[in-house]
């Protein structure tokens, strides 16, 4: 191969830097929308691909309530299957914990 060829012609693809936090933040937003759509479905509301403002507000309230319940309430659920909503809320909480871990690591 001749010198001076581009990286692409030499088989190297340009790799853009992506912060490790970006995909985790995106996952949190996806889960938030999924929670909103599931709540809308449970209420018999029409659920488009993009939740409405009121549906997102309902998701915020559910997320806040789940977070405020504390570990004690969640431990009692270990002995029964989680509902689809509870499973999404638990997954959302885990993603939020991951976000906090990444941010804490950056501060230390």
C-alpha positions as CSV (number, residue, x, y, z in Angstrom):
1,X,0.0,0.0,0.0
2,X,1.4,3.4,-0.9
3,X,2.3,5.8,1.8
4,X,-0.1,8.7,2.4
5,X,-3.3,6.7,2.0
6,X,-6.2,7.7,4.2
7,X,-7.0,5.8,7.3
8,X,-10.2,4.5,5.7
9,X,-8.3,3.1,2.7
10,X,-5.9,1.3,5.1
11,X,-8.9,-0.4,6.7
12,X,-9.2,1.8,9.8
13,X,-12.6,3.3,10.4
14,X,-12.7,6.7,12.1
15,X,-13.9,6.1,15.6
16,X,-15.6,9.0,17.3
17,X,-15.2,9.4,21.0
18,X,-18.3,8.6,22.9
19,X,-18.6,9.3,26.6
20,X,-19.5,6.2,28.6
21,X,-22.3,8.2,30.2
22,X,-24.1,9.0,27.0
23,X,-25.6,5.5,26.3
24,X,-26.6,5.2,30.0
25,X,-28.4,8.6,29.8
26,X,-30.1,7.5,26.6
27,X,-31.2,4.2,28.2
28,X,-32.7,6.2,31.1
29,X,-34.7,8.3,28.7
30,X,-35.9,5.2,26.8
31,X,-37.1,3.6,30.0
32,X,-38.8,6.8,31.1
33,X,-40.8,6.8,27.8
34,X,-41.6,3.1,28.1
35,X,-42.9,3.7,31.6
36,X,-45.1,6.5,30.3
37,X,-46.5,4.4,27.5
38,X,-47.2,1.4,29.8
39,X,-49.0,3.6,32.2
40,X,-51.1,5.1,29.4
41,X,-51.9,1.6,28.1
42,X,-53.0,0.5,31.6
43,X,-55.3,3.5,31.8
44,X,-56.8,2.7,28.4
45,X,-55.3,5.9,26.8
46,X,-54.0,6.0,23.3
47,X,-50.3,5.5,23.4
48,X,-48.3,6.7,20.4
49,X,-44.6,6.2,19.9
50,X,-44.0,9.5,21.7
51,X,-45.8,9.9,25.0
52,X,-47.7,13.1,25.7
53,X,-46.7,15.6,28.3
54,X,-49.3,14.3,30.7
55,X,-48.2,10.7,30.1
56,X,-44.6,11.7,30.8
57,X,-45.8,13.5,34.0
58,X,-47.5,10.3,35.2
59,X,-44.2,8.5,34.5
60,X,-42.3,11.0,36.6
61,X,-44.8,10.5,39.5
62,X,-44.5,6.7,39.3
63,X,-40.7,6.9,39.2
64,X,-40.7,9.3,42.2
65,X,-43.1,7.1,44.2
66,X,-41.0,4.0,43.4
67,X,-37.8,5.8,44.6
68,X,-39.5,7.1,47.8
69,X,-40.8,3.7,48.9
70,X,-37.4,2.6,50.0
71,X,-35.6,-0.7,50.1
72,X,-38.0,-2.2,52.7
73,X,-41.0,-2.1,50.4
74,X,-38.9,-3.5,47.4
75,X,-37.6,-6.4,49.5
76,X,-41.1,-7.7,50.2
77,X,-41.6,-7.9,46.4
78,X,-38.7,-10.4,46.1
79,X,-41.1,-13.2,47.0
80,X,-43.6,-12.5,44.2
81,X,-43.2,-11.7,40.5
82,X,-42.9,-8.0,39.6
83,X,-45.6,-6.5,37.4
84,X,-44.4,-5.2,34.1
85,X,-44.6,-1.7,35.5
86,X,-42.6,-2.6,38.6
87,X,-40.0,-4.3,36.4
88,X,-39.5,-1.2,34.3
89,X,-39.3,1.0,37.4
90,X,-36.7,-1.3,39.0
91,X,-34.7,-1.3,35.7
92,X,-35.0,2.5,35.6
93,X,-33.7,2.7,39.2
94,X,-30.7,0.5,38.3
95,X,-29.9,2.7,35.3
96,X,-30.1,5.9,37.5
97,X,-27.8,4.2,40.1
98,X,-25.4,3.6,37.2
99,X,-25.5,7.2,36.2
100,X,-24.8,8.3,39.8
101,X,-21.9,5.8,39.9
102,X,-20.3,7.2,36.8
103,X,-20.7,10.8,37.9
104,X,-19.3,10.0,41.4
105,X,-16.3,8.3,39.8
106,X,-15.6,11.5,37.8
107,X,-15.7,13.6,40.9
108,X,-13.3,11.5,42.8
